[in-house]
Amino acid sequence: MALIMDYQALYTAANNVVVAIDIRTLQHASPDILASIKNQMIFIRDNAAAGRNPSDELAPGAKFTYAILASREFASPEELVLQDLIDKVTSILIRK
């Protein structure tokens, strides 16, 4: 039996990443990388709010890149806190 995506949990997890990016000063992270991750999280959050699987709403051939960007970019303790929030989004998305 397939699991049903918890859209409320996905919304909350993605929104937590957006808020964390907005309130934290990450000195070593590239602003462009943070902007890309934030934009992807907004896309995920907004689709979850509408009860849609964000993965299904991507353009044909498009993929989320936020996890790869984060894993390459983040290393400091403060950045790893953000990485944990991002990992929560991924775990919800792949649990479908």
Backbone as a printed PyTorch tensor [residue, N CA C, xyz], in Angstrom:
tensor([[[  0.8400,  -1.1830,   0.0000],
         [  0.0000,   0.0000,   0.0000],
         [  0.8870,   1.2470,   0.0000]],

        [[  0.6370,   2.1640,  -0.9170],
         [  1.4330,   3.3880,  -1.0150],
         [  1.0840,   4.3390,   0.1230]],

        [[  2.0880,   5.0000,   0.6100],
         [  1.8590,   5.9980,   1.6570],
         [  1.3300,   7.2850,   1.0460]],

        [[  0.5020,   7.9780,   1.7790],
         [ -0.0360,   9.2620,   1.3350],
         [  0.8740,  10.3600,   1.8760]],

        [[  1.2230,  11.2960,   1.0010],
         [  2.1040,  12.3810,   1.4200],
         [  1.4020,  13.2610,   2.4460]],

        [[  2.1250,  13.6160,   3.4750],
         [  1.6230,  14.5160,   4.5070],
         [  1.9290,  15.9520,   4.0650]],

        [[  0.9700,  16.5550,   3.3860],
         [  1.1840,  17.8880,   2.8180],
         [  1.3890,  18.9470,   3.8920]],

        [[  0.7270,  18.7940,   5.0190],
         [  0.9090,  19.7660,   6.1040],
         [  2.3340,  19.6940,   6.6410]],

        [[  2.8450,  18.4880,   6.8430],
         [  4.2260,  18.3280,   7.3210],
         [  5.2190,  18.8530,   6.2900]],

        [[  4.9390,  18.6170,   5.0060],
         [  5.8190,  19.1120,   3.9440],
         [  5.7960,  20.6330,   3.9010]],

        [[  4.6080,  21.2090,   4.0050],
         [  4.4830,  22.6660,   4.0390],
         [  5.3100,  23.2420,   5.1850]],

        [[  5.1480,  22.6770,   6.3600],
         [  5.8530,  23.1730,   7.5420],
         [  7.3620,  23.0250,   7.3830]],

        [[  7.8050,  21.8740,   6.9080],
         [  9.2420,  21.6280,   6.7480],
         [  9.8600,  22.5900,   5.7330]],

        [[  9.2040,  22.7810,   4.5930],
         [  9.7230,  23.6970,   3.5730],
         [  9.7020,  25.1360,   4.0770]],

        [[  8.6450,  25.5000,   4.7760],
         [  8.5580,  26.8540,   5.3170],
         [  9.6450,  27.0940,   6.3660]],

        [[  9.9740,  26.0750,   7.1530],
         [ 11.0480,  26.2080,   8.1360],
         [ 12.3830,  26.5280,   7.4620]],

        [[ 12.6250,  25.9470,   6.2970],
         [ 13.8530,  26.2450,   5.5500],
         [ 13.8290,  27.6980,   5.0690]],

        [[ 12.7020,  28.1180,   4.5200],
         [ 12.5780,  29.5050,   4.0360],
         [ 12.8360,  30.4870,   5.1760]],

        [[ 12.2110,  30.2520,   6.3110],
         [ 12.3880,  31.1350,   7.4680],
         [ 13.8380,  31.1220,   7.9310]],

        [[ 14.4360,  29.9470,   7.9890],
         [ 15.8300,  29.8440,   8.4370],
         [ 16.7680,  30.6100,   7.5120]],

        [[ 16.5320,  30.5320,   6.2250],
         [ 17.3660,  31.2870,   5.2710],
         [ 17.1680,  32.7760,   5.4810]],

        [[ 15.9280,  33.1800,   5.7360],
         [ 15.6340,  34.6070,   5.9150],
         [ 16.2330,  35.1810,   7.1990]],

        [[ 16.2990,  34.3900,   8.2650],
         [ 16.7360,  34.9610,   9.5470],
         [ 18.1940,  34.6950,   9.8880]],

        [[ 18.8040,  33.7230,   9.2400],
         [ 20.1990,  33.3910,   9.5670],
         [ 21.1590,  34.1370,   8.6490]],

        [[ 22.2780,  34.5230,   9.2130],
         [ 23.3610,  35.0790,   8.4180],
         [ 24.3970,  33.9770,   8.2540]],

        [[ 24.4620,  33.4310,   7.0650],
         [ 25.4100,  32.3570,   6.7810],
         [ 26.5740,  32.9700,   6.0080]],

        [[ 27.6360,  33.2270,   6.7140],
         [ 28.7560,  33.9820,   6.1610],
         [ 29.4630,  33.2760,   5.0170]],

        [[ 29.4850,  31.9560,   5.0330],
         [ 30.2760,  31.2390,   4.0380],
         [ 29.4510,  30.6830,   2.8920]],

        [[ 28.1480,  30.7890,   2.9800],
         [ 27.2750,  30.2590,   1.9320],
         [ 27.0820,  31.3010,   0.8380]],

        [[ 27.0850,  30.8420,  -0.3810],
         [ 26.8760,  31.7130,  -1.5350],
         [ 25.4340,  32.2390,  -1.5410]],

        [[ 25.2720,  33.5460,  -1.7150],
         [ 23.9100,  34.1040,  -1.7990],
         [ 23.1010,  33.4970,  -2.9500]],

        [[ 23.7590,  33.1770,  -4.0550],
         [ 23.0540,  32.5780,  -5.1930],
         [ 22.5460,  31.1760,  -4.8640]],

        [[ 23.3580,  30.4120,  -4.1460],
         [ 22.9530,  29.0650,  -3.7440],
         [ 21.7820,  29.1590,  -2.7700]],

        [[ 21.8860,  30.0510,  -1.8010],
         [ 20.7950,  30.2270,  -0.8340],
         [ 19.5110,  30.6570,  -1.5360]],

        [[ 19.6220,  31.5370,  -2.5180],
         [ 18.4390,  31.9860,  -3.2590],
         [ 17.8060,  30.8280,  -4.0270]],

        [[ 18.6220,  29.9960,  -4.6280],
         [ 18.1010,  28.8480,  -5.3600],
         [ 17.3960,  27.8720,  -4.4250]],

        [[ 18.0210,  27.5780,  -3.2980],
         [ 17.4070,  26.6760,  -2.3240],
         [ 16.0960,  27.2780,  -1.8160]],

        [[ 16.1150,  28.5580,  -1.4890],
         [ 14.9070,  29.2120,  -0.9900],
         [ 13.7870,  29.1640,  -2.0350]],

        [[ 14.1000,  29.4480,  -3.2870],
         [ 13.0770,  29.4220,  -4.3360],
         [ 12.4770,  28.0240,  -4.5020]],

        [[ 13.3220,  26.9940,  -4.4140],
         [ 12.8100,  25.6320,  -4.5140],
         [ 11.9250,  25.2950,  -3.3170]],

        [[ 12.3070,  25.7780,  -2.1370],
         [ 11.5030,  25.5320,  -0.9400],
         [ 10.1590,  26.2520,  -1.0220]],

        [[ 10.1370,  27.4420,  -1.5810],
         [  8.8800,  28.1670,  -1.7690],
         [  7.9770,  27.4000,  -2.7330]],

        [[  8.5580,  26.8730,  -3.8030],
         [  7.8050,  26.0600,  -4.7640],
         [  7.2160,  24.8350,  -4.0640]],

        [[  8.0330,  24.1500,  -3.2770],
         [  7.5690,  22.9670,  -2.5410],
         [  6.4850,  23.3580,  -1.5490]],

        [[  6.7340,  24.4060,  -0.7710],
         [  5.7760,  24.8590,   0.2430],
         [  4.4310,  25.2210,  -0.3850]],

        [[  4.4720,  25.9970,  -1.4610],
         [  3.2350,  26.4720,  -2.0730],
         [  2.4340,  25.3310,  -2.6990]],

        [[  3.1230,  24.3670,  -3.2950],
         [  2.4140,  23.2150,  -3.8430],
         [  1.8430,  22.3480,  -2.7370]],

        [[  2.5850,  22.1760,  -1.6570],
         [  2.0740,  21.4080,  -0.5230],
         [  0.8330,  22.0820,   0.0530]],

        [[  0.8570,  23.4150,   0.1280],
         [ -0.2980,  24.1530,   0.6460],
         [ -1.5360,  23.9280,  -0.2150]],

        [[ -1.3150,  23.7040,  -1.5000],
         [ -2.4240,  23.4670,  -2.4260],
         [ -2.7830,  21.9830,  -2.5270]],

        [[ -2.0960,  21.1360,  -1.7380],
         [ -2.4020,  19.7090,  -1.7540],
         [ -1.8710,  18.9830,  -2.9730]],

        [[ -0.8190,  19.5350,  -3.5740],
         [ -0.2120,  18.9160,  -4.7530],
         [  1.1840,  18.4090,  -4.4100]],

        [[  1.5480,  17.2890,  -4.9910],
         [  2.9000,  16.7650,  -4.8320],
         [  3.8370,  17.6460,  -5.6560]],

        [[  4.7600,  18.3450,  -5.0160],
         [  5.6510,  19.2470,  -5.7510],
         [  6.4560,  18.5510,  -6.8450]],

        [[  6.8110,  17.3130,  -6.6290],
         [  7.5790,  16.5770,  -7.6460],
         [  6.7730,  16.4080,  -8.9240]],

        [[  5.4630,  16.2530,  -8.7870],
         [  4.5920,  16.0980,  -9.9510],
         [  4.3680,  17.4170, -10.6810]],

        [[  4.6500,  18.5260, -10.0240],
         [  4.3850,  19.8490, -10.6020],
         [  5.5970,  20.4220, -11.3380]],

        [[  6.7300,  19.7370, -11.2700],
         [  7.9210,  20.1940, -11.9830],
         [  7.7140,  20.0830, -13.4920]],

        [[  8.3690,  20.9500, -14.2280],
         [  8.3320,  20.8640, -15.6840],
         [  8.9620,  19.5330, -16.1160]],

        [[  8.5400,  19.0080, -17.2590],
         [  9.1220,  17.7460, -17.7280],
         [ 10.6550,  17.8340, -17.7870]],

        [[ 11.2940,  16.8420, -17.2180],
         [ 12.7530,  16.7860, -17.2140],
         [ 13.4210,  17.5730, -16.0990]],

        [[ 12.6570,  18.3850, -15.3870],
         [ 13.2280,  19.1920, -14.2980],
         [ 13.3250,  18.3440, -13.0350]],

        [[ 14.3040,  18.6840, -12.2120],
         [ 14.5010,  17.9920, -10.9360],
         [ 14.8230,  19.0180,  -9.8710]],

        [[ 14.5340,  18.6620,  -8.6410],
         [ 14.9600,  19.4950,  -7.5300],
         [ 16.4710,  19.3420,  -7.3630]],

        [[ 17.1480,  20.4590,  -7.1200],
         [ 18.6000,  20.4380,  -6.9440],
         [ 19.0170,  20.9340,  -5.5590]],

        [[ 18.0510,  21.3080,  -4.7330],
         [ 18.3790,  21.9190,  -3.4450],
         [ 19.2540,  21.0370,  -2.5670]],

        [[ 19.0210,  19.7300,  -2.5580],
         [ 19.7910,  18.8320,  -1.6820],
         [ 21.2480,  18.7480,  -2.1330]],

        [[ 21.4650,  18.7030,  -3.4300],
         [ 22.8380,  18.6570,  -3.9610],
         [ 23.5460,  19.9650,  -3.6640]],

        [[ 22.8570,  21.0700,  -3.9000],
         [ 23.4550,  22.3840,  -3.6220],
         [ 23.8400,  22.5000,  -2.1520]],

        [[ 22.9440,  22.1000,  -1.2800],
         [ 23.2060,  22.2000,   0.1600],
         [ 24.3690,  21.3090,   0.5690]],

        [[ 24.4090,  20.0950,   0.0450],
         [ 25.4750,  19.1750,   0.4540],
         [ 26.8420,  19.6600,  -0.0110]],

        [[ 26.8940,  20.3640,  -1.1130],
         [ 28.1650,  20.9050,  -1.6250],
         [ 28.5580,  22.1970,  -0.9350]],

        [[ 27.5770,  22.9460,  -0.4880],
         [ 27.8160,  24.3020,   0.0160],
         [ 28.0120,  24.3830,   1.5270]],

        [[ 27.2830,  23.5840,   2.2770],
         [ 27.2180,  23.7830,   3.7230],
         [ 28.2490,  22.9440,   4.4670]],

        [[ 28.9480,  23.5860,   5.4000],
         [ 29.9510,  22.8770,   6.2030],
         [ 30.0120,  23.3690,   7.6450]],

        [[ 29.7400,  24.6480,   7.8850],
         [ 29.8560,  25.1940,   9.2410],
         [ 28.7200,  24.6730,  10.1160]],

        [[ 28.8870,  24.7200,  11.4240],
         [ 27.8130,  24.2480,  12.3230],
         [ 26.4710,  24.9390,  12.0630]],

        [[ 26.4960,  26.2250,  11.8200],
         [ 25.2600,  26.9690,  11.5420],
         [ 24.6210,  26.4850,  10.2350]],

        [[ 25.4540,  26.2400,   9.2390],
         [ 24.9380,  25.7560,   7.9590],
         [ 24.3890,  24.3360,   8.0820]],

        [[ 24.9920,  23.5420,   8.9460],
         [ 24.5120,  22.1710,   9.1260],
         [ 23.1490,  22.1260,   9.7970]],

        [[ 22.8180,  23.1500,  10.5790],
         [ 21.4610,  23.2660,  11.1290],
         [ 20.4690,  23.4250,   9.9730]],

        [[ 20.8160,  24.2620,   9.0180],
         [ 19.9770,  24.4500,   7.8360],
         [ 19.9140,  23.1510,   7.0260]],

        [[ 21.0290,  22.4650,   6.9160],
         [ 21.0640,  21.1890,   6.1970],
         [ 20.0750,  20.1970,   6.8160]],

        [[ 20.0000,  20.1540,   8.1340],
         [ 19.0520,  19.2650,   8.8080],
         [ 17.6070,  19.6000,   8.4450]],

        [[ 17.3050,  20.8850,   8.3570],
         [ 15.9530,  21.3050,   7.9700],
         [ 15.6510,  20.8820,   6.5320]],

        [[ 16.6410,  21.0160,   5.6700],
         [ 16.4900,  20.6200,   4.2640],
         [ 16.3030,  19.1130,   4.1550]],

        [[ 17.0590,  18.3630,   4.9450],
         [ 16.9340,  16.9050,   4.9270],
         [ 15.5300,  16.4620,   5.3350]],

        [[ 14.8890,  17.2030,   6.2260],
         [ 13.5200,  16.8910,   6.6430],
         [ 12.5640,  17.0060,   5.4580]],

        [[ 12.7500,  18.0460,   4.6460],
         [ 11.9130,  18.2120,   3.4420],
         [ 12.0990,  17.0170,   2.5290]],

        [[ 13.3410,  16.6430,   2.2960],
         [ 13.6330,  15.5160,   1.4060],
         [ 12.9930,  14.2350,   1.9270]],

        [[ 13.0890,  13.9960,   3.2250],
         [ 12.5320,  12.7610,   3.7730],
         [ 11.0230,  12.6910,   3.5810]],

        [[ 10.3550,  13.8140,   3.6690],
         [  8.8980,  13.8370,   3.4440],
         [  8.5900,  13.6250,   1.9660]],

        [[  9.3450,  14.2680,   1.0980],
         [  9.1050,  14.1320,  -0.3490],
         [  9.2970,  12.7050,  -0.8410]],

        [[ 10.2850,  12.0220,  -0.3210],
         [ 10.5700,  10.6740,  -0.8330],
         [  9.7420,   9.5930,  -0.1460]],

        [[  9.0170,   9.9690,   0.8780],
         [  8.1840,   9.0180,   1.6260],
         [  6.8760,   8.6950,   0.9160]],

        [[  6.5970,   9.3520,  -0.1600],
         [  5.3140,   9.1860,  -0.8220],
         [  5.0010,   7.7450,  -1.0260]]])
